[in-house]
Amino acid sequence: MTGMLRSFGLSLAAVTLVLSIATSAAAETHVVRIVSDYENLHFAFEPPLLVVQPGDTVTWVNDVAEEHNVITYPGGYPEGAESFQSPYLSRADETFSREFQIEGTYQYHCLPHLMMGMKGEIVVGRRTELGEFHQPSRSEIAAYRNQLLEWFDEDDNLLQVRITEKRERRGH
């Protein structure tokens, strides 16, 4: 009887190992391009909507030498998941990657180009229902507001100043 149990245990362990390897092998990496088109004033994540499966990784790639980041909105991800924020990517081909484990909708944007509509969405497995989104605390909202004020003043004038400065540095 002991031999049968040991044999069964080894068989179960082997099946578990095979399933975990198969699951790992099934995970995919998806690419989102970070686009800066000064000629047409088009700043975007392409594709703007990406559907992936739990375990998949998304890699954002900065197309040109322009400062961008990738940051979730304070209430723009599923309850139980974690927000994410990349460092500022300022070089062409610089990347940021994140593996997604928890199903739901992750709404993100580029902080410096928020007012230009630079936003995107990752759906992992299924869309998050309205009552399933993270409810941000006051401290999370305050921290996000402080980040916004690094780029925008109360009247959004700072955005125009920074864009003008960048164009002047590039000779546009």
C-alpha positions as CSV (number, residue, x, y, z in Angstrom):
1,M,0.0,0.0,0.0
2,T,2.8,2.4,0.9
3,G,4.4,1.7,-2.5
4,M,1.2,2.5,-4.3
5,L,0.8,5.8,-2.4
6,R,4.4,6.7,-3.2
7,S,3.9,5.9,-6.8
8,F,0.6,7.9,-6.9
9,G,2.4,10.8,-5.2
10,L,5.2,10.8,-7.8
11,S,2.7,10.5,-10.6
12,L,0.7,13.5,-9.2
13,A,4.0,15.5,-8.8
14,A,4.9,14.7,-12.4
15,V,1.5,15.8,-13.7
16,T,1.6,19.0,-11.7
17,L,5.1,19.8,-13.1
18,V,4.0,19.2,-16.7
19,L,0.9,21.4,-16.2
20,S,2.9,24.2,-14.7
21,I,5.5,24.1,-17.5
22,A,2.6,24.0,-20.1
23,T,1.0,27.0,-18.4
24,S,4.3,28.9,-18.3
25,A,4.9,28.2,-22.0
26,A,1.4,29.4,-22.9
27,A,2.1,32.9,-21.4
28,E,2.7,35.5,-24.1
29,T,4.4,38.8,-24.4
30,H,2.6,41.6,-26.1
31,V,4.0,44.9,-27.3
32,V,2.4,48.4,-27.0
33,R,4.2,51.1,-29.0
34,I,4.6,54.5,-27.4
35,V,4.1,56.9,-30.3
36,S,5.2,60.6,-30.5
37,D,4.3,62.3,-33.8
38,Y,5.1,66.0,-33.5
39,E,4.1,66.8,-37.1
40,N,0.5,65.8,-36.4
41,L,0.5,66.4,-32.6
42,H,-0.4,62.7,-32.1
43,F,0.8,61.1,-28.9
44,A,-0.6,57.6,-28.4
45,F,-0.3,54.0,-27.2
46,E,-0.7,51.6,-30.1
47,P,-2.8,49.6,-29.8
48,P,-4.9,51.7,-27.4
49,L,-6.8,48.6,-26.3
50,L,-5.1,45.2,-25.7
51,V,-6.7,42.0,-24.6
52,V,-4.4,39.5,-22.9
53,Q,-4.6,36.4,-20.6
54,P,-3.6,36.1,-17.0
55,G,0.2,35.4,-16.9
56,D,0.9,37.4,-20.1
57,T,3.4,40.2,-20.1
58,V,2.9,43.6,-21.8
59,T,6.0,45.5,-22.9
60,W,5.7,49.2,-23.8
61,V,8.3,50.4,-26.2
62,N,9.2,54.1,-26.6
63,D,9.4,54.8,-30.4
64,V,11.5,58.0,-30.2
65,A,13.5,60.0,-27.8
66,E,10.6,61.7,-26.0
67,E,9.7,61.6,-22.3
68,H,6.8,59.3,-21.6
69,N,5.6,57.1,-18.7
70,V,2.9,54.5,-18.2
71,I,0.8,54.9,-15.1
72,T,-2.6,53.5,-14.0
73,Y,-5.3,55.9,-13.0
74,P,-5.9,55.8,-9.2
75,G,-9.2,53.9,-9.6
76,G,-8.4,52.4,-13.0
77,Y,-7.6,48.8,-12.1
78,P,-9.4,45.8,-10.5
79,E,-9.8,45.5,-6.8
80,G,-7.1,43.2,-5.4
81,A,-4.6,44.1,-8.2
82,E,-1.8,46.6,-7.8
83,S,-1.4,49.9,-9.6
84,F,1.7,50.3,-11.8
85,Q,3.9,53.1,-12.9
86,S,6.9,53.0,-15.1
87,P,9.9,55.2,-14.7
88,Y,10.1,58.0,-17.3
89,L,11.2,56.6,-20.6
90,S,13.2,59.2,-22.6
91,R,15.3,57.2,-25.1
92,A,14.2,55.6,-28.3
93,D,13.6,51.8,-27.8
94,E,13.5,52.1,-24.0
95,T,11.0,49.7,-22.5
96,F,8.8,49.0,-19.5
97,S,7.3,45.5,-18.9
98,R,4.6,44.2,-16.6
99,E,3.2,40.8,-16.1
100,F,-0.6,40.6,-15.5
101,Q,-1.9,37.9,-13.2
102,I,-5.3,39.3,-12.0
103,E,-8.2,39.4,-14.4
104,G,-9.8,42.7,-15.2
105,T,-9.4,46.1,-16.8
106,Y,-6.3,48.2,-16.3
107,Q,-6.7,51.8,-17.5
108,Y,-3.5,53.7,-17.9
109,H,-2.0,56.9,-19.4
110,C,1.1,58.9,-20.0
111,L,1.3,61.6,-17.3
112,P,3.2,64.2,-19.4
113,H,0.7,63.8,-22.3
114,L,-2.5,63.2,-20.3
115,M,-4.1,66.4,-21.6
116,M,-3.4,65.3,-25.2
117,G,-5.5,62.1,-24.6
118,M,-2.6,59.7,-24.4
119,K,-4.2,56.7,-22.7
120,G,-4.7,53.0,-23.1
121,E,-6.4,50.0,-21.7
122,I,-5.3,46.4,-21.0
123,V,-8.1,43.8,-20.5
124,V,-6.8,40.7,-18.8
125,G,-9.2,37.8,-19.4
126,R,-12.4,39.8,-18.9
127,R,-13.5,43.4,-18.4
128,T,-13.9,44.7,-14.9
129,E,-17.5,45.5,-13.9
130,L,-18.1,48.9,-12.4
131,G,-18.2,47.8,-8.8
132,E,-15.1,45.7,-9.1
133,F,-12.6,48.6,-9.6
134,H,-10.1,49.6,-6.9
135,Q,-11.4,52.3,-4.7
136,P,-8.5,54.7,-4.1
137,S,-7.8,56.1,-0.7
138,R,-7.4,59.8,0.0
139,S,-3.6,59.3,0.2
140,E,-3.5,57.6,-3.2
141,I,-5.6,60.5,-4.7
142,A,-3.3,63.1,-3.0
143,A,-0.2,61.4,-4.3
144,Y,-1.6,61.2,-7.8
145,R,-2.6,64.9,-7.6
146,N,1.0,65.8,-6.6
147,Q,2.3,63.9,-9.6
148,L,-0.1,65.8,-11.9
149,L,1.1,69.1,-10.4
150,E,4.6,68.2,-11.4
151,W,3.5,68.6,-15.1
152,F,0.4,70.8,-15.0
153,D,-0.4,74.0,-13.0
154,E,-3.9,74.8,-11.9
155,D,-4.7,76.3,-15.4
156,D,-2.8,73.7,-17.4
157,N,-0.4,76.3,-18.6
158,L,2.7,74.3,-17.7
159,L,1.8,71.7,-20.4
160,Q,2.3,74.3,-23.2
161,V,5.5,75.6,-21.6
162,R,7.0,72.1,-21.5
163,I,6.0,71.3,-25.1
164,T,7.5,74.6,-26.3
165,E,10.7,74.0,-24.4
166,K,11.1,70.5,-25.9
167,R,10.4,71.8,-29.4
168,E,13.0,74.5,-29.0
169,R,15.6,72.0,-27.8
170,R,14.9,69.8,-30.8
171,G,14.9,72.8,-33.2
172,H,11.2,72.5,-34.2
